[in-house]
Amino acid sequence: MLNISGIPIEIYKKKIKNMHLYVKPPNGSVSVSAPISMSDEAIERFVRTKVGWIKQQVARFDNQQRQSEREYVSGETLYVWGKQYYLQTEYGNRNSLVLSSDKAVLTVRKDSSAEQRENFVREWYRGLLKDEIAKQLPKWEENTGLKASGWQTKYMTT
């Protein structure tokens, strides 16, 4: 760990040829990957020459708009295939999500938690994606001359 101009920098020595400097989202953490043979002084000199750029990148992450924690209540927005929909939450016996013009009507049980609503919406997105893949797959199999032996969707956090 190196600290330059108040910026903490993680250093990783690896079996690589060149040095690499990273400023990573979401909070602008800084890391350097350097060859094992490189001295700590050389790494520090390199980082000091890049302090201006590092500060600029960290400021960019700090000023970036953040999406608020979702509760899946009326007034929030959902995006489906890049189009923005305003969420309208209604209460009923069965969970459902229906898109109409610029609204997404989410029907959930009155006592459902934000986590339960999020899980339902996530599975709804997954179903939408599976339907689209099933439609597109034959076309791309024909175009490429390849045949998929199987496919699956998986929720990824990053």
PyMOL commands that set and color helices and strands:
alter all, ss='L'
color gray80, all
select helices_A, chain A and resi 40-49+51-63+114-144
alter helices_A, ss='H'
color red, helices_A
select strands_A, chain A and resi 2-4+7-14+20-24+29-35+77-80+83-91+96-100+103-108
alter strands_A, ss='S'
color yellow, strands_A
deselect
rebuild
show_as cartoon
